[in-house]
């Protein structure tokens, strides 16, 4: 604690002594960049609190907020050319359709082949342990195996930087083994992309994620590759339902905004994990839940990796993950598999949106 206090004091002094350039707001959202950090431009205009999933918490254009009155939805909306938030003078509107009938699959499983590139870090590439030994059943491998159930020829590749950011992937250049090089030369149908977990700890981290997310989606689209943002699950499950955690609903909002801006898709893993916690919290403590599903509050054991793979599969194809008798990773019980598979499907149906590309 003493070292942390010294660091924060040093950081405060450094920031207060810095001479900032004028605050430039390029997208008209009230936040800008002064050459070294995020900054406010004038007064932030907040919208009404929008609660899309009916859990009592919403988003007002800048931060999570608690709902105080019931919310109704409308099919009519007015949008601003400089904002991704939909508003109406009398009603609240949503940014996506609800329910499985309105899902927009990126691909049909009635095809002979699919080429998928994964870009991220250990959220996708961590090797879950079984009996004390690491296995090959990573999230990206489980997604690949699910796709192979119906599509005979699947080519997948993972570009991972341990603890890495999208900026690090971008700055690696365009060599044959880099993320950009693979997008340019790999002839991929789909890019599944994921950034670092700390995107909400400092404003510049969020700005950096938004910037490089746009760069990657634009590059992918130039080469005919569709994009899914791989959402992150919450580190602290107890607070993942109230909008205050580091990468639960807050990160969901940031990833969702990136998907809306680029007209791409989003796999809501954080919301599925929240729903899993709510289901188990009556009989298990927070610590028990985290110990059962994660190694260190972040990296997944087999059941959580399987749930994240199921969320991503459902986002891609607009249907529930394959039945357990057609694909299930080792050590996953039928009861556990059925539970997290169902939660994954409900999260995609009720919380996610998949926009046509």
N, C-alpha and C positions, 0 to 999 in steps of 0.2 A: 504493500500500500504506500510505503514511503517513497519507493522508486517511482510508482505511478504518479504520485502527487508532484514529485520533482519534474517528471516528464511533462505533465500537463502545465505546470508553471512555466517551463521553458517554452512549450508550444504557444502558450498565451502571449508571452513576452515577444516571441519571434513574430507572431502574427500581428500584434499591435504595432510593432516597429516597422513592418513592411509597408512600402509605398505602392499602392495599387493603381493600376491603370483604370480608365473609365470602364464602368460596367456595361458590357455589350450583351444585349438579349437578342439572339438570332432567330428564335422561334416564337417570340411573343408570349411566353408563358409566365412572365414576371420574374424569371431567374436568368441571370447572365453569367459571364465569365470576365474577370478583370485581369487576366493574364497569369494568375496564380491560384485562384480559388473561385468557387461559386459566389454570386452576390445577388442581392435583390435590386430590382429596377423599379423604383417608385413603390407604391402600395400594392401588395398582392391582392387581387380580386378573387375572393373565395366563392365557390359555388355552394349550392345546397348540399347537404350530406347525402350521398347516393349509396344506398345499401342494396347491392345486386343479389346477394345470396340470402337475405332475410335473417342474418344472424344478429342483428342489432348494432352492427358496426359498418361504417361506410367510408367513403373517400370524398373529400371536398375540393379536390384539385390540387391540394398541397400535402395533406396529411390525413391519417385515419381519424375518424370522428364517430361519436356515439349517436345513434338515432334517438330522437325524442318524440317523433310522431310517426304514425304509419305511413308507408310509402306506397304509392300506386304507380303503375306503369302505363305507358302510352305508346302507341305505334307511330306517333307524330313527334318529330324532334326538330330543333333548330341547332345548327352547329356553326362554330366559328372557324374561319380559315386558319387560325393560329392556335387552335386548341383541340385536343382529342377528347374533351369532356362534352357529352351531349346534355343540353338543358332545355327546359320548356318553361313558359311563363306560369303555367298552372300545374304541370305534372312533372314527375321525374322519369326520365327515359333511360334505357340501358343501351350498352354498346354491342350486344349480341343477342341472338335468339335463344330461347329456352327449350330444353327438351330434346330427346333423341331424334324426333322427326325433323328437326331443323338443323341437325349437324351437317356440316359440309365436309365429307371425307376428302383428303388430299389424293388418295389413291384407292382403287378397288383391289381386293385380293384376287380378283379374277384376271391375273396377268402372269406372264412367264418369268419375269425377272424384275428386280429392284436393286438399285445401287444406293447405299446410304453412307454418308460421311458423318461421323460424330466429332465435335470439337468442344473441348472443355477441360476439366481436371478430374480429380478423384471422385466427385459426385457420380460421374459416369463410369470411371475406370477403376474404382476401388475393387479389390478382390475379396469378397466376403469369406470369412473363416467358417470352416466346418471342422469340429473336433480339434481346434487349435491350429489348423493349417489353412493357408490361403487357397482359394479355388479360382477357377476361370469364370465363375458365374457372376461377372460384373453386370451392371445395369445394361451397358450397351450390348454385351453378349446375349443377355436374356431377351432384349428387344429383337435382336437378330434371329434368335431361335424361334420366337413367337411368329415372326414374319415368315420363316421357312415352313411353318405348318401348312400354309396355303400357297405360297409362292416358291416354286422349286429352285430357282436360281437367285440367290441373294448374295450380293457382294457388299461387305461392310468394312469400314476402316475407322480406327479411333486415333485422333490426334490429341494427345493429352500433355499438359504441363502441370506438374504437381503444384497445387495451390495457385495455379496461373490465372491470369486475367485475359479477357479478349484482346486487350491492348498488347499483351505479350505475344499472343498468337499472331496478331497482325504485324507486329514489329519483327517477327521472325523471318519476314520476307516471302518470296515466292518460289523458293527451292522446291524440289520434287517431294521432299518429306514434310513440308510445312502445310498448315491449314489452307493458306491462300493458294499455294501451288496445287494442292489436291482439288480445290474448287475449280481452278482454271483448267487443269489438265486431266482430271479424274473422271469426267463424264458421269457425275452423280445426279441421281434423280431427287435426292432429299438430303438436306443438311439439318442435323439435330445439334443445336448449339447451346452452350451453358457457360455462364460467367462465374466469377469468384463470389464467395458467400458474403463478404463484408460490404456489399454495395450500399448499405444504408448507414454505415458507421460514420462516414464523412460525406459532405455534399459533393466534393470533387470525385469521390468514388462512383456515386450515382451518375454524375455527368459523364464520367469516363465510360461507364457501361453503356449508357444511352448512345454516345458517340460511336463506339466501336461495334455495337450491335447493329447500328444503321449501316456502317461500312460493310460489315459481313453480309447483311441481307441484300444490299445493293449489288455487291459482287456476285453473290449466288444467283440472283435474278438475271444478271447479265449473261450467265451461262446456263439458263434454263433450269436451275435447281430450286425446288421448293424448300421452305424453311419452317422448322418447328423450334420454338424456344423451350428448353427443358427447364421447368420451374424447380425451385429449391424447396426442400422441406424445412420445417422450423427446427431450430436447435433446442429451444426451451419450450416443451410442449404445453406447459401450464399456461403460458402467456401467448401461445400461438393463436388463440381465438379472439384476442382483444386488440390486435393491431399494433402492439407496442414492441414486438420482438424484432430481432435483427433480420431474420430472413424467413418469416412466415407470410402473413398477409401483406406486409409492407413490400417485400420483394415481389410478391404476386402482383401488386399494383405496378411496380416498375417494369417487370417483364411484360405484363399485359399492355402497358402503354407502348413499349417497344414493338410489340406485335401489331397493335392497332396502327401505329405510325407507318409501319412498313407493309401493312396488309398481309401479314403472315400469321402463323398459328402458335398456340401456346399450350403446353401440357401442365396442368395445375397440380403439381406434386405436393406443394405446401398445403393446399386446401384438403387434399386427400389425407395427409398425415394429421391435420387438425381434426378431421372427422373420425379418424381411427382413435385419436386420443380421447375425444368426447365419448366414443363408444365404450372405451375401457376404463375411463376415469372413475366410474362408480365402484369398481372392484380393485383397482390398482393405483398405486401412487405414481406421481410424475417420474420419480427415479426408477421405479420398476418398469414403466413403459419404455423409458429411454434405454434402459439396460437390456430390455428384451429385443429392441429393434435397431439399436445403433451400438457401435463399438465405443464411440467417444462423443456422443450427442450429435454427430455429423455423419460419419461413414456407416453405411447400412450393413446389417446382417441380411441373410438370404430373404426373409419375408418382406422387408422394406424395399430391398432391391427389386424383388418381384412386383411389388405394388407400383413402384415407379415405372418399371417396364410396362406394366399393364396400362397405366395412365397414358404413357406415350403411345403405345400401340392403339389405344382407343381414340386418341387425338388424330393419329395418322389415318386410320381406316373408318372412323365413325361407328365402330361397333365394339362390343365387349371383347376382351382378350380371349384367346382360344381356351376351350375347356381344359381342366386340369388333366384329363385323361389323354389329351393331345400334346400338352406341354406343361411341365412343372419341373423346377430345379430340384436337385437332391436336397433332402432333409426338410422339405416343406411339407407339412402335414396337410391332409385334405381339408380339415376344418379351418386351419389358418389360411391356406390358399384360397378357399372359398370366401372367407371373410374379406381379405384384402383385395381380391379380384373384384368383388361386388362394390367395395368402397371406391376403388379406382374408377369403375364405370359410372357410379353416381356422381363422382367429382367432375368427370368430363361432361356428363349430361347437364348437370345443374349449375356448374360454375364456369365452365370454359366456353369459348367460342372459337370456331375455326372459320376464318374468312376465306372466300374464294380467292385463288391466286392466279 
